[in-house]
Amino acid sequence: MASKTITVTYNGKNYTLEFNRAIVTLMERQGFNLSEFDSKSALNTSLLIKFAFFLHHRKLSEDEIFEIYSSIRKRDEFISKLLDMCSDTYVSLLDDPEEESGEIEGNATWGASW
């Protein structure tokens, strides 16, 4: 599954926003809960925004991230896209490895005893 990204341009610099499993795990450790996401929750919304930058821009301070965010128009749509990206990361945990035809060499197999 191809990862979704968002590119934000601010003061002439491009920022790539993206989630992966490790980032989502860090978010959860700090209290993020996708199933209880409410855009009125300061914690969930802040974590979603902050960690969207984290994969590619770890050196940005929280103040810098929220300075960029404060300049974004259509924030409700932006948050919706971040949620979509984050949700896809959860879904990727259940996706099967991509196959073009039959078994892919190197994929694990499994069986149950019942």
N, CA, C and O of each residue as an XYZ file, in Angstrom:
456
protein
N       0.839     -1.170      0.000
C       0.000      0.000      0.000
C       0.891      1.243      0.000
O       1.777      1.396      0.841
N       0.634      2.110     -0.951
C       1.420      3.340     -1.040
C       1.004      4.285      0.078
O      -0.178      4.429      0.389
N       1.988      4.912      0.660
C       1.727      5.835      1.755
C       1.230      7.168      1.205
O       1.731      7.661      0.194
N       0.251      7.737      1.875
C      -0.258      9.056      1.503
C       0.608     10.117      2.166
O       1.092      9.933      3.283
N       0.796     11.216      1.473
C       1.546     12.336      2.025
C       0.818     13.637      1.732
O      -0.006     13.715      0.821
N       1.129     14.637      2.504
C       0.675     15.998      2.271
C       1.934     16.854      2.200
O       2.851     16.686      3.003
N       1.974     17.771      1.239
C       3.072     18.720      1.162
C       2.540     20.094      1.540
O       1.562     20.576      0.969
N       3.190     20.707      2.495
C       2.850     22.056      2.934
C       4.019     22.953      2.544
O       5.173     22.641      2.837
N       3.717     24.063      1.886
C       4.744     25.042      1.550
C       4.537     26.262      2.432
O       3.462     26.861      2.457
N       5.591     26.613      3.152
C       5.528     27.739      4.079
C       6.830     28.515      3.993
O       7.910     27.939      4.121
N       6.732     29.802      3.779
C       7.911     30.669      3.641
C       8.925     30.102      2.649
O      10.131     30.145      2.893
N       8.429     29.571      1.531
C       9.296     29.078      0.467
C       9.904     27.714      0.699
O      10.699     27.256     -0.121
N       9.557     27.045      1.792
C      10.098     25.719      2.088
C       8.972     24.691      2.063
O       7.869     24.951      2.544
N       9.263     23.518      1.494
C       8.293     22.427      1.438
C       8.475     21.490      2.626
O       9.595     21.142      3.000
N       7.357     21.095      3.206
C       7.333     20.147      4.314
C       6.473     18.964      3.905
O       5.347     19.139      3.439
N       7.003     17.767      4.079
C       6.265     16.549      3.747
C       5.705     15.959      5.026
O       6.437     15.665      5.970
N       4.400     15.794      5.037
C       3.708     15.231      6.199
C       3.310     13.802      5.870
O       2.775     13.524      4.797
N       3.579     12.899      6.810
C       3.317     11.485      6.569
C       3.314     10.742      7.901
O       3.963     11.159      8.860
N       2.582      9.649      7.944
C       2.571      8.774      9.116
C       3.094      7.404      8.733
O       2.952      6.971      7.590
N       3.699      6.724      9.693
C       3.992      5.301      9.560
C       3.653      4.643     10.896
O       3.226      5.318     11.833
N       3.837      3.361     10.981
C       3.437      2.638     12.196
C       4.197      3.117     13.428
O       3.615      3.238     14.506
N       5.471      3.385     13.280
C       6.267      3.842     14.428
C       5.771      5.196     14.932
O       5.704      5.426     16.139
N       5.431      6.073     14.023
C       4.925      7.394     14.408
C       3.582      7.261     15.125
O       3.354      7.911     16.145
N       2.702      6.428     14.598
C       1.394      6.236     15.230
C       1.565      5.639     16.626
O       0.830      5.995     17.548
N       2.521      4.744     16.783
C       2.796      4.172     18.106
C       3.249      5.260     19.080
O       2.804      5.293     20.228
N       4.133      6.148     18.621
C       4.572      7.267     19.474
C       3.391      8.160     19.851
O       3.286      8.609     20.993
N       2.510      8.413     18.894
C       1.328      9.237     19.160
C       0.472      8.605     20.255
O       0.024      9.283     21.180
N       0.253      7.298     20.133
C      -0.576      6.602     21.118
C       0.062      6.641     22.503
O      -0.643      6.781     23.502
N       1.371      6.520     22.572
C       2.069      6.577     23.864
C       1.884      7.926     24.539
O       1.977      8.035     25.762
N       1.620      8.953     23.737
C       1.411     10.285     24.301
C      -0.069     10.614     24.485
O      -0.423     11.734     24.853
N      -0.936      9.621     24.226
C      -2.348      9.806     24.527
C      -3.275      9.912     23.340
O      -4.478     10.089     23.529
N      -2.762      9.812     22.107
C      -3.619      9.896     20.925
C      -4.515      8.666     20.850
O      -4.080      7.547     21.119
N      -5.776      8.891     20.479
C      -6.715      7.793     20.314
C      -7.576      8.083     19.091
O      -8.470      8.927     19.138
N      -7.300      7.376     17.994
C      -8.015      7.610     16.746
C      -9.505      7.339     16.889
O     -10.325      8.085     16.355
N      -9.860      6.283     17.602
C     -11.277      5.921     17.707
C     -12.082      6.935     18.515
O     -13.309      6.977     18.417
N     -11.401      7.745     19.305
C     -12.089      8.768     20.089
C     -11.751     10.173     19.602
O     -11.905     11.151     20.335
N     -11.279     10.262     18.334
C     -10.857     11.572     17.836
C     -12.045     12.521     17.751
O     -13.107     12.190     17.224
N     -11.822     13.694     18.283
C     -12.791     14.780     18.224
C     -11.972     16.034     17.959
O     -11.051     16.346     18.715
N     -12.296     16.748     16.901
C     -11.497     17.919     16.542
C     -11.525     18.999     17.618
O     -10.764     19.964     17.553
N     -12.404     18.837     18.606
C     -12.444     19.793     19.715
C     -11.503     19.383     20.844
O     -11.349     20.105     21.829
N     -10.874     18.215     20.692
C      -9.915     17.744     21.692
C      -8.551     18.345     21.376
O      -7.946     18.035     20.350
N      -8.081     19.194     22.254
C      -6.781     19.833     22.037
C      -5.660     18.803     21.969
O      -4.749     18.931     21.150
N      -5.720     17.774     22.829
C      -4.659     16.772     22.859
C      -4.596     16.001     21.545
O      -3.548     15.963     20.901
N      -5.703     15.391     21.144
C      -5.710     14.593     19.920
C      -5.336     15.426     18.703
O      -4.536     14.987     17.877
N      -5.898     16.610     18.583
C      -5.620     17.456     17.422
C      -4.157     17.888     17.404
O      -3.511     17.846     16.357
N      -3.637     18.298     18.545
C      -2.233     18.713     18.622
C      -1.284     17.572     18.274
O      -0.318     17.772     17.538
N      -1.552     16.391     18.791
C      -0.699     15.238     18.493
C      -0.756     14.877     17.018
O       0.270     14.562     16.415
N      -1.936     14.921     16.437
C      -2.096     14.614     15.017
C      -1.259     15.565     14.165
O      -0.552     15.129     13.256
N      -1.337     16.845     14.454
C      -0.587     17.853     13.699
C       0.912     17.683     13.925
O       1.685     17.625     12.969
N       1.315     17.603     15.177
C       2.739     17.520     15.522
C       3.402     16.300     14.888
O       4.475     16.410     14.296
N       2.772     15.152     15.012
C       3.402     13.932     14.521
C       3.291     13.761     13.012
O       4.007     12.938     12.442
N       2.427     14.505     12.356
C       2.394     14.477     10.897
C       3.716     15.010     10.331
O       4.162     14.570      9.272
N       4.331     15.947     11.033
C       5.613     16.512     10.622
C       6.789     15.637     11.040
O       7.851     15.701     10.420
N       6.626     14.835     12.065
C       7.731     14.184     12.767
C       8.567     13.254     11.889
O       9.789     13.221     12.033
N       7.950     12.506     10.994
C       8.683     11.520     10.201
C       9.783     12.165      9.358
O      10.887     11.628      9.266
N       9.493     13.296      8.750
C      10.456     13.930      7.845
C      11.097     15.208      8.401
O      12.065     15.711      7.831
N      10.570     15.728      9.495
C      11.047     17.017     10.008
C      11.192     16.985     11.527
O      10.629     17.828     12.224
N      11.932     16.031     12.029
C      12.098     15.835     13.479
C      12.719     17.034     14.183
O      12.491     17.242     15.374
N      13.489     17.809     13.465
C      14.190     18.932     14.101
C      13.316     20.170     14.283
O      13.719     21.120     14.954
N      12.128     20.165     13.691
C      11.227     21.300     13.891
C      10.731     21.308     15.327
O      10.365     20.267     15.872
N      10.721     22.467     15.927
C      10.174     22.572     17.282
C       8.647     22.591     17.192
O       8.071     22.849     16.136
N       8.021     22.315     18.313
C       6.566     22.371     18.374
C       6.064     23.772     18.010
O       5.047     23.913     17.331
N       6.774     24.796     18.459
C       6.399     26.177     18.122
C       6.448     26.410     16.612
O       5.560     27.050     16.049
N       7.485     25.890     15.960
C       7.599     26.042     14.507
C       6.467     25.310     13.786
O       5.894     25.828     12.827
N       6.152     24.114     14.252
C       5.066     23.340     13.641
C       3.758     24.099     13.752
O       3.015     24.199     12.776
N       3.465     24.634     14.927
C       2.188     25.315     15.101
C       2.173     26.706     14.468
O       1.103     27.254     14.206
N       3.343     27.277     14.222
C       3.412     28.510     13.419
C       3.000     28.196     11.979
O       2.236     28.942     11.367
N       3.510     27.092     11.449
C       3.131     26.661     10.095
C       1.637     26.355     10.064
O       0.923     26.809      9.170
N       1.171     25.590     11.036
C      -0.243     25.214     11.078
C      -1.145     26.454     11.150
O      -2.202     26.492     10.521
N      -0.729     27.452     11.909
C      -1.576     28.646     12.069
C      -1.747     29.402     10.757
O      -2.679     30.195     10.625
N      -0.872     29.175      9.791
C      -0.980     29.854      8.503
C      -1.796     29.054      7.481
O      -2.052     29.539      6.379
N      -2.197     27.853      7.834
C      -2.925     26.983      6.901
C      -4.389     27.406      6.816
O      -5.051     27.625      7.830
N      -4.865     27.512      5.602
C      -6.280     27.801      5.351
C      -7.053     26.485      5.272
O      -6.471     25.428      5.025
N      -8.351     26.558      5.480
C      -9.234     25.382      5.420
C      -8.742     24.296      6.376
O      -8.546     23.143      5.991
N      -8.553     24.690      7.614
C      -7.994     23.764      8.610
C      -8.857     22.527      8.824
O      -8.330     21.442      9.066
N     -10.177     22.678      8.737
C     -11.027     21.507      8.926
C     -10.756     20.454      7.855
O     -10.753     19.259      8.153
N     -10.528     20.880      6.613
C     -10.194     19.936      5.541
C      -8.792     19.353      5.749
O      -8.555     18.173      5.494
N      -7.879     20.190      6.210
C      -6.513     19.748      6.478
C      -6.505     18.652      7.552
O      -5.863     17.615      7.388
N      -7.225     18.896      8.649
C      -7.309     17.902      9.726
C      -7.955     16.619      9.217
O      -7.529     15.521      9.575
N      -8.975     16.759      8.387
C      -9.637     15.591      7.806
C      -8.655     14.752      6.980
O      -8.679     13.523      7.044
N      -7.804     15.414      6.215
C      -6.804     14.694      5.410
C      -5.763     14.023      6.309
O      -5.343     12.897      6.040
N      -5.350     14.707      7.367
C      -4.414     14.085      8.314
C      -5.028     12.838      8.941
O      -4.360     11.813      9.082
N      -6.294     12.929      9.314
C      -6.988     11.770      9.892
C      -7.050     10.619      8.900
O      -6.870      9.460      9.275
N      -7.304     10.933      7.642
C      -7.350      9.915      6.602
C      -5.997      9.220      6.473
O      -5.927      7.994      6.381
N      -4.924     10.012      6.467
C      -3.576      9.443      6.390
C      -3.282      8.559      7.596
O      -2.747      7.460      7.455
N      -3.629      9.041      8.768
C      -3.377      8.299     10.001
C      -4.176      6.998     10.018
O      -3.657      5.944     10.385
N      -5.419      7.083      9.624
C      -6.293      5.910      9.574
C      -5.739      4.853      8.621
O      -5.788      3.661      8.924
N      -5.216      5.275      7.482
C      -4.623      4.329      6.539
C      -3.454      3.576      7.159
O      -3.211      2.418      6.820
N      -2.737      4.221      8.057
C      -1.627      3.558      8.732
C      -2.141      2.419      9.597
O      -1.540      1.345      9.628
N      -3.250      2.641     10.302
C      -3.853      1.566     11.090
C      -4.308      0.427     10.186
O      -4.071     -0.741     10.492
N      -4.955      0.761      9.083
C      -5.461     -0.248      8.151
C      -4.316     -1.078      7.587
O      -4.481     -2.272      7.336
N      -3.157     -0.457      7.386
C      -2.020     -1.172      6.807
C      -1.558     -2.339      7.682
O      -0.899     -3.256      7.192
N      -1.897     -2.310      8.968
C      -1.541     -3.426      9.848
C      -2.288     -4.701      9.477
O      -1.833     -5.802      9.789
N      -3.428     -4.556      8.815
C      -4.245     -5.711      8.453
C      -4.134     -6.098      6.989
O      -4.627     -7.155      6.596
N      -3.500     -5.269      6.175
C      -3.358     -5.573      4.753
C      -2.421     -6.747      4.555
O      -1.421     -6.889      5.258
N      -2.759     -7.591      3.581
C      -1.867     -8.666      3.186
C      -0.743     -8.092      2.329
O      -0.914     -7.052      1.693
N       0.413     -8.771      2.312
C       1.472     -8.334      1.404
C       0.940     -8.325     -0.030
O       0.121     -9.165     -0.402
N       1.414     -7.369     -0.826
C       0.928     -7.261     -2.196
C       1.354     -8.477     -2.999
O       2.488     -8.944     -2.902
N       0.418     -8.978     -3.794
C       0.678    -10.120     -4.653
C       0.273     -9.771     -6.069
O      -0.759     -9.135     -6.285
N       1.085    -10.184     -7.043
C       0.678    -10.016     -8.418
C       0.083    -11.310     -8.927
O      -0.927    -11.296     -9.630
N       0.696    -12.423     -8.583
C       0.128    -13.719     -8.973
C       0.638    -14.776     -8.006
O       1.840    -15.019     -7.910
N      -0.283    -15.394     -7.297
C       0.076    -16.472     -6.384
C       0.874    -16.018     -5.178
O       0.816    -14.854     -4.781
N       1.614    -16.938     -4.604
C       2.426    -16.672     -3.416
C       3.653    -15.849     -3.785
O       4.238    -16.038     -4.852
N       4.034    -14.954     -2.918
C       5.265    -14.206     -3.111
C       6.345    -14.895     -2.300
O       6.172    -15.163     -1.111
N       7.461    -15.178     -2.955
C       8.563    -15.844     -2.273
C       9.025    -14.993     -1.096
O       9.224    -13.787     -1.236
N       9.191    -15.615      0.043
C       9.667    -14.914      1.226
C       8.558    -14.513      2.184
O       8.838    -14.144      3.324
N       7.290    -14.578      1.741
C       6.206    -14.254      2.664
C       6.035    -15.372      3.668
O       6.199    -16.546      3.334
N       5.710    -15.017      4.882
C       5.486    -16.012      5.922
C       4.185    -16.742      5.649
O       3.231    -16.168      5.125
N       4.160    -18.003      6.008
C       2.921    -18.783      5.967
C       2.567    -19.139      7.396
O       3.425    -19.106      8.278
N       1.320    -19.475      7.629
C       0.915    -19.858      8.972
C      -0.238    -20.845      8.899
O      -0.914    -20.963      7.877
N      -0.445    -21.546      9.994
C      -1.529    -22.508     10.095
C      -1.991    -22.598     11.543
O      -1.248    -22.276     12.470
N      -3.212    -23.034     11.716
C      -3.772    -23.190     13.070
C      -3.978    -24.671     13.358
O      -4.170    -25.460     12.434
N      -3.941    -25.048     14.614
C      -4.084    -26.451     14.972
C      -5.554    -26.857     15.174
O      -5.825    -28.018     15.480
N      -6.466    -25.965     15.015
C      -7.874    -26.316     15.162
C      -8.680    -26.023     13.952
O      -9.885    -26.270     13.939
